[in-house]
Amino acid sequence: MTRHRSQIAHFARRTLLLLAMAGTSAAALAQEVEYIPVDDADSAVVAELSDTFTRYAYSVDRWLKLESPKEPYLTQRNVFSSFESGFKRATVARLEYTFPIEGGTETRVYHAMSGVEPDEAFARLLSAKDGVSLKPLSSVADQFRNTRWDVRARSVDEAESELHAAETADGLDHSADAELKAFRTLERELKEGKVAAGGQLRVRVSKIPCESCRKVFAKFTDRFGMSAEIAYTEEGSEAYAAFDERRKAVFRTVRNNRAGVRPLRPLEGNLPPERLPVCD
């Protein structure tokens, strides 16, 4: 364990001990969840969501360069276009958690997209096309540049989490929602002591959070005794249109590069270069 992780684990244990000694439950410390609709096309929220989508697009680009020589169907127009249409419709979520460490604070960002993982989506398309069960493809997540400050949120098994998708009036399955993936990943890291309790949450979502995700937010803030700010873009707003245009521009480059001609480069107009992924 690194010195950094050791400090966080120590602080987390000390925080829980102090809460227990004071007889204070996490639920008693819970703050309300604040929902903020974003309409401004120049909002920082648009840039932050675009940055998260770009990270996913880059990971797909890198992965295709590794897998397409072995599975050339991956880059055929009909197969790739079917994947692209679903990928660009997915909800993007970005959870920023600022937590205390001895001597200051640190922010860790959890990036998430709704739906099945891209390699699984490709495998399903290829299987349907050829009528055979394909061997498992390598994980696109392996091509996502996790760092000390940024992490790709992964699906967490139901049995390992206190957060569950709820039945809603729309009748849809919300178990693969981007927000649920992000909150479950943070929940796991809190329980493992990778990050300390007692922090602050800032969440950005590309669509209005559904009823199921709103219940997840409430459950999480009650369980860990913290407040959350949820900013989201609404379809039809100038902010959503600006995000959608950036998303389309990024994926046009992935589409043009799908045969592995050249690597992607960070786009101008997103977050500062040090927070952007760099492709080899």
N, C-alpha and C positions, 0 to 999 in steps of 0.2 A: 504494500500500500504506500502511495506517495505521501510526502509530508502534507501536501495540500488536502488529499482525501482524508488523511488522519485528523487534520484540524477540523474538517467539516463533521466527521463522525463524532469527534469529541464534543464539538459544540452542540450537535443534535442530541446526544445523550444527556448533556448537561441541561439543555432546554427542557427535555421531557422530565428530567428529575425535578427541576424547579417547579414545573407545573404540577407534578404529583404532590410535592411537599406543600404547595399552596392550596391543594385540593381543588384546583381549577381544571375543568374539562375543556378540551379543544372546542367543543360545541358552544360553550359559554362565551368563547372569545370571538365567535364568528361575526363577520361584518356582512353587509348586504352586497349583492352582486349588482353592479351598475352597468346598464346597457346604453351604448352610445352609437346611434346611427351616423354614418359618415357620408356626406354628400359632395364634399369638395374634391374635385379631380386632382388638385395639387396637394392633397393631404399626405402627411408622412405615412399614414396607414396604407395608402395605395402603394407607396414605394416599398414598405415592409412586406406586404403580401406578394408583390412582384418578386422581391428577393427570394422569398420562400419558394415560390413556383419555379423560379430560375434554377434553384438548387436541385429540385426534382428533375427538371428538364435536362440539366447537365448530367445527372446520374444516369438517366436513360440513354443519353448520347454516348457516354463512356461505356455503358454496358453493351449497347448495340455493336460498338467497335470490337468488343471481345467475343460476343456471341454470334454475330451475323456470319463470320467465316464458317462456323460449324453448322448454323441453321440459316441458310440464305433466304428462306421464306420470310424471315422476320422483317426484311426490308422491302419485300414486294409491295407494290402500291396498295392493293386491296387489303392485305393483312395490316399494314401499317396504318392506313387510313381508318380502319375500324378501331384500332387502338387509340389513335389520335383523337377521334371524336369523343370518346369516353374520358380520356385523360384531360382534355381541355374543359370538360364540363364539371369535373370534380371540384368539391369544396376545398379551399385552402385555409388552413388554420395555423396560427403562429402564437405560441404561448411563451411569454417572457417572464421568467421567475427571478426576482432579485432577492437574494437571501443573505443573511449575516454570516460573516466569517470573522475570526478574531482580527481586530484591527480595521474592519471595514465591511464592504459588501461586494458581492459578485452577481452578475446576471448570466443566466443560462437560458438559451432559446431552444424551444422544442418545435420543430417543423413537422407538419402533418398534412396529408391529403386523404380525402375520403375514398372508399372503395377498396378493391383488391389491389395487391401489390402489382406493379407493372409486369414483372416477369410472369406472374400467375395469369395476368390478363392475356399476354402474348401466348402462353402455353394453351390457354383455353381456345383462342382463335385458331391456332395451328391444329389442335386436336379436332376441332369442329371441321376444319377444312379437309384434313386427311382421313378423318374417321378412325384415328388410332390414338392410343394413350402415349403421350410423349414422355421421354425421360425428363426429370426435373431440370429446369434451367437454373443457372446460378442466380443469386439474389442481386437485384438491382440495388438494394440497400447497401451492398458492399461497396458500391461506387459513389455513395454519398459521403461527402467530406465531413465526418464527425470531428469536432474539436472539443477543447475544454469548454468552449462557450456555446457551441451549436451542436444539436443532436437531432437525428431523424427519429421521430416518434414511431414506435413499432406497435403492431397489434399485440395486446396482452390477453392471455387466456382468461375467460370469465371467472374461472375458479381462483385465479390469483389476484383478483381485484374486488374492492368493495363498491366499485362504480359499475353500474349496469345500464344498458340501453332499456328505455321504458317503452311500453306499448303506447302508441299515440293514435290520435283520430285519423291520421293519414293512412294508417295501415301498413306503413313501410317498415323495413328492417333497418334499424339505426345502429346496429352493432359495429358497422365499419365507418361510422362518422369520423371526420377529421378531428373534431373537438374531443371525442371520447378517446381516440388514440393518444392525443397530446396529454390529456389529464391522467390517463392511466400510466403513461410513461413517467410523468412527474410523480405520481403516487408511488410507483415502484422505487424510484430513486430516493424519495423521502424515507420510505420504510427501510431501505438498504443503507441509509446514512450517507449517500453520495452527495446530497445537498441538505442543508440545514432547514429545520422548520422555522416558522415565524417570519416568512418573507412576504413579498408583495407580488401580485399577479397582474399582468397586462396581457390581454388576449385580443388578437385581430382575426376576424373571420370574413371570408369573401361573400358569405350569404347570411341572411337572418338566421340565428340559431333556432333550431326546432325545439318543440316541447321536450323531447327526450334529452337533448343536450342541456337545456335550461335546468332540468332536474339533476343532471350530472354536476353542473356548476354549483347548485345549492348543496348537494350532498358533499362535494369536495370541500367547499368553504366551511361547512359545519364540522366536518371530520377533522380538518387541520387548523381551524380557527384563524382564517385569514379572509381578507376582502378580495374582490376581483373586479377589474374594469374590462368589459367586453365591448370592443368597438367593431362594427361590422358595416360592410357596404351592402346596399340594397339594389337588387336587379332593377334597372330602369333609371338609376341615379347616375350623375356625372362621374362619381367616384368609381362605381362598378364598371362603367364604360371605359374609363381610363385604365383600370386594372385589366379588363378583358383585352384591350388593344395591346398592352404590354405582353400579356400572356400569349396572344396570337403571334406577335413579332418574335418572341423567344422560340416558339415551337416551329415557326417557319424555318428557322435556322436548323433545328433538329431534323426536320423533314428533309431539307436539302442535304444534310450531312449523313443521312441514315446509312449510306453505303460505306461510311468511314473515310471520306475524302480528307477531312481536316477537323481538328478539335474546335470546340466552341471557345469563345472568349467572353469575359464579363461585358455586359452591355453598359453603356453610359446611362446615367440618369437613375440608377438604382442606389443602393446604399454605398458608403465609402468602400473603396477597393479592398481594404483589409478585412471587411466582413463578407466579401463575396467569395464563392468557391473559384478555384483556379484549375482549369483542366490541363492535363499534360498534352 
